[in-house]
């Protein structure tokens, strides 16, 4: 549990920490490059971390965070929150039972198209194609990349992530489709394994009925919000909020930015979020938060990604 001890040690008396998770799975594949960046951690790692966080820290539900902000009070020392992005089925199957056992609250941010149709994100579509391809190389953005070993495939994936996350106004799913066609000769949008399957609205409603669990939006199709304008931006923000209301009969005030780094949101995005009733939107920028929470900071909250 050496990796998890590092994350436990980050909790402190002088700051508030929000942990960012994506998935929790029972085992890792040693032959595949899928999940090479540990977006999905092991069940035993998650269990150990939650157990010890609950022993040593003060869990904060993000709904409670808003109440503390409204009251002008200060969060307790050693405060932490648990958040999940994307709505993976493994959140329901493996993470929720552990959270429930230890009585730890969590917020799950949902991309509505993922839940509606069990869709994969653009980057997972590419990662699957790179993993499965028999091609020896690929030409990408003016350069040839070798794919002859898993290490070479990972180098290419890192370049894909870096390049496409900064391609303003590119349709990232179209980019994923192009790469899939080159590498595996077909388009794949949906898989049912532990790394790709998403919750259904039935799963979401079941968790939503428990006071421990809270839900927020994460866009409709996981597009980078700062790359969007006008009706497209409005749709990507409002669609998941409306769908959560329709499916679960709640009006959530919570959202998280897809990708979530400093170039993936801006004042224009925040204005649409506020007009849509959102009050709290954490980033994926690494860091800690002040124990004194002010409303102006609720759209720039830092998180620590657990990988």
C-alpha positions in Angstrom: 0.0 0.0 0.0 3.0 2.3 -0.5 1.2 4.4 -3.1 -1.8 4.9 -1.0 0.3 5.9 2.1 1.5 8.8 0.0 -2.0 10.0 -0.6 -3.0 9.5 3.1 0.0 11.6 4.2 -1.3 14.6 2.2 -4.2 15.2 4.6 -3.4 18.0 7.0 -4.4 20.4 9.7 -4.0 23.6 7.6 -5.8 22.6 4.4 -8.8 20.9 2.8 -8.1 18.1 0.3 -10.4 16.8 -2.4 -9.4 13.4 -3.8 -10.2 12.7 -7.4 -10.8 9.1 -8.5 -12.0 7.6 -11.8 -12.3 3.9 -11.1 -11.8 1.0 -8.7 -11.2 -2.5 -10.2 -10.4 -6.0 -8.7 -7.2 -6.7 -10.7 -4.8 -5.2 -13.2 -3.7 -6.7 -16.5 0.1 -7.2 -16.9 0.0 -7.7 -20.6 -2.2 -4.8 -21.7 -1.4 -1.1 -21.8 -5.0 -0.4 -20.8 -5.0 1.6 -17.5 -1.2 2.1 -17.8 -1.7 5.5 -16.0 -3.7 3.8 -13.1 -6.8 5.8 -13.7 -8.5 2.8 -12.1 -6.9 1.7 -8.8 -7.2 -1.7 -7.1 -10.1 -2.5 -4.7 -7.7 -3.3 -1.9 -5.9 0.0 -2.4 -9.2 2.0 -2.3 -10.4 0.0 0.8 -7.1 0.8 2.6 -7.2 4.5 1.8 -10.8 5.0 2.7 -10.5 3.1 6.0 -7.5 5.1 7.0 -8.9 8.4 5.9 -12.0 7.8 8.0 -9.8 7.0 11.0 -7.6 10.1 10.8 -9.6 12.7 8.9 -12.9 14.5 8.7 -15.0 13.5 5.7 -16.8 16.4 4.0 -19.8 15.9 1.8 -19.7 18.6 -1.0 -23.3 19.5 -0.1 -22.0 20.2 3.4 -19.2 22.2 1.9 -21.8 24.6 0.4 -23.5 25.0 3.8 -20.2 25.8 5.5 -19.5 28.3 2.8 -22.9 29.9 3.2 -22.4 30.1 7.0 -19.0 31.7 6.8 -17.6 29.0 9.1 -14.3 27.2 8.7 -13.9 23.6 7.8 -12.5 21.3 10.4 -8.8 20.4 10.4 -7.9 17.3 8.4 -11.0 17.7 6.1 -11.2 15.7 2.9 -13.8 14.9 0.2 -14.1 11.9 -2.1 -15.1 12.5 -5.8 -15.3 10.4 -8.9 -15.4 11.5 -12.5 -17.1 9.9 -15.6 -19.6 7.5 -14.0 -17.9 4.1 -14.4 -19.9 1.0 -13.4 -17.0 0.0 -11.2 -17.9 3.0 -9.0 -21.2 1.3 -8.3 -19.9 -2.3 -8.1 -16.7 -1.9 -6.2 -16.2 1.6 -4.8 -19.7 2.3 -3.4 -19.8 -0.9 -1.1 -16.5 0.2 0.5 -17.7 3.8 1.0 -20.9 2.5 2.4 -19.1 0.1 4.8 -17.0 2.9 6.3 -19.7 5.6 6.1 -17.7 7.8 3.8 -19.7 10.3 1.6 -18.8 10.8 -2.1 -19.8 12.8 -5.1 -20.0 11.2 -8.5 -19.8 13.4 -11.6 -21.7 12.1 -14.6 -21.3 12.6 -18.3 -24.9 12.1 -19.4 -24.1 10.5 -22.8 -21.8 8.0 -21.1 -24.6 6.9 -18.8 -27.3 7.1 -21.5 -25.5 4.8 -24.0 -22.5 3.2 -22.1 -20.1 5.3 -24.2 -16.3 5.4 -23.8 -14.4 8.6 -23.6 -12.3 9.7 -26.6 -9.1 8.9 -24.8 -10.3 5.4 -23.7 -11.3 4.7 -27.3 -7.9 5.5 -28.5 -6.1 3.6 -25.7 -8.2 0.5 -26.5 -7.2 0.8 -30.2 -3.5 1.3 -29.4 -3.6 -1.7 -27.1 -5.3 -4.0 -29.6 -3.5 -3.0 -32.9 -1.2 -5.2 -34.9 0.2 -2.1 -36.7 3.9 -1.5 -36.2 3.7 2.3 -36.4 1.3 5.3 -36.9 1.7 8.7 -38.4 0.2 11.3 -36.1 0.4 15.1 -36.3 3.3 15.1 -38.7 5.4 12.5 -37.0 5.8 8.7 -37.1 5.4 6.8 -33.8 6.5 3.2 -33.3 4.0 0.7 -31.7 6.2 -2.4 -31.6 6.3 -2.7 -27.8 4.0 -1.7 -25.0 6.5 1.0 -23.9 6.4 2.5 -27.4 2.6 2.4 -27.3 2.6 4.2 -24.0 4.9 6.9 -25.4 2.4 7.4 -28.3 -0.6 7.5 -25.8 1.2 10.2 -23.8 1.7 12.3 -27.0 -2.0 11.8 -28.0 -3.1 13.0 -24.6 -0.8 16.1 -24.6 -1.7 17.0 -28.2 -5.4 16.5 -28.3 -6.1 18.2 -25.0 -4.8 21.4 -26.5 -6.4 21.2 -29.9 -8.9 24.0 -29.7 -12.2 23.4 -31.4 -11.3 19.9 -32.5 -14.0 17.2 -32.1 -12.1 14.7 -30.0 -14.4 11.8 -30.7 -13.8 12.4 -34.5 -10.0 12.3 -33.7 -10.5 9.0 -31.8 -12.5 7.6 -34.7 -9.7 8.4 -37.2 -7.1 6.7 -35.0 -9.4 3.6 -34.4 -9.9 3.2 -38.2 -6.1 3.3 -38.8 -5.2 1.0 -36.0 -8.0 -1.6 -35.8 -10.1 -0.9 -38.9 -13.3 -0.2 -37.1 -15.0 2.3 -34.8 -15.7 1.2 -31.2 -17.7 3.4 -28.9 -18.8 1.0 -26.1 -17.3 -1.9 -24.2 -18.5 -3.7 -21.1 -15.3 -4.5 -19.2 -14.3 -3.0 -15.8 -12.3 -0.3 -17.5 -15.0 1.0 -19.8 -18.6 0.1 -18.7 -20.6 2.9 -17.3 -23.4 3.0 -14.7 -27.0 3.0 -16.0 -29.6 5.4 -14.6 -31.0 2.6 -12.6 -27.6 2.3 -10.8 -27.5 6.1 -10.3 -31.0 6.2 -8.8 -30.1 3.4 -6.4 -27.1 5.3 -5.2 -28.9 8.6 -5.2 -31.4 7.2 -2.7 -28.6 6.9 -0.1 -27.8 10.0 1.8 -24.0 9.2 1.6 -23.9 9.7 -2.2 -24.2 12.9 -4.2 -24.3 13.5 -8.0 -23.2 16.3 -10.3 -22.7 17.0 -14.0 -19.6 16.3 -16.0 -20.8 17.6 -19.4 -22.9 15.6 -21.8 -20.2 14.2 -24.1 -17.0 15.0 -22.1 -16.0 17.8 -24.5 -13.5 20.4 -23.3 -15.7 23.3 -22.2 -13.2 26.1 -22.9 -13.2 24.9 -26.6 -17.0 25.5 -26.9 -19.1 28.5 -27.4 -22.8 29.5 -27.5 -25.4 26.8 -27.9 -22.8 24.0 -27.8 -21.4 25.2 -24.5 -24.9 25.7 -23.0 -25.9 22.1 -24.1 -22.8 20.4 -22.7 -23.5 22.0 -19.3 -27.3 22.0 -19.1 -27.9 18.6 -20.6 -26.4 16.5 -17.7 -28.0 18.7 -15.1 -31.4 18.3 -16.7 -31.0 14.6 -17.2 -30.0 14.0 -13.6 -33.1 15.9 -12.6 -35.3 13.9 -14.9 -33.9 10.5 -13.9 -33.3 11.1 -10.1 -35.7 14.0 -9.2 -32.9 16.1 -7.8 -31.6 19.5 -8.9 -27.9 19.2 -8.4 -25.7 22.3 -7.7 -22.5 20.3 -8.5 -20.4 19.9 -11.6 -16.8 19.1 -12.5 -14.9 20.3 -15.6 -14.0 17.5 -18.2 -10.2 17.2 -18.2 -10.3 20.1 -15.7 -6.8 21.7 -16.1 -6.4 25.4 -16.2 -6.8 25.7 -20.0 -10.0 23.6 -20.0 -12.3 26.2 -18.4 -12.6 30.0 -18.3 -14.8 32.9 -17.2 -17.3 32.2 -20.1 -17.7 28.6 -18.9 -18.1 29.6 -15.2 -20.8 32.2 -16.2 -22.9 29.4 -18.0 -22.4 27.1 -15.0 -23.7 29.8 -12.6 -26.7 30.6 -14.8 -27.5 26.9 -14.8 -27.7 26.7 -11.0 -24.2 25.2 -10.4 -22.5 26.5 -7.3 -19.5 24.2 -7.0 -17.2 22.9 -9.7 -13.8 21.4 -8.8 -10.9 21.3 -11.2 -8.4 18.6 -11.9 -5.5 20.9 -11.0 -3.3 19.4 -8.4 -3.4 21.1 -5.0 -5.1 21.8 -1.7 -7.8 24.2 -0.6 -8.1 26.7 2.2 -10.1 25.7 5.2 -12.0 29.0 4.8 -14.2 28.4 1.8 -15.4 31.5 -0.1 -18.1 31.4 -2.8 -15.7 32.8 -5.4 -13.3 29.9 -4.9 -15.9 27.1 -5.4 -15.2 27.1 -9.2 -11.5 26.8 -8.8 -11.2 24.1 -6.2 -8.0 22.0 -6.5 -8.0 18.2 -6.3 -5.5 15.4 -5.8 -5.8 12.7 -8.4 -5.4 9.2 -6.9 -3.5 7.0 -9.3 
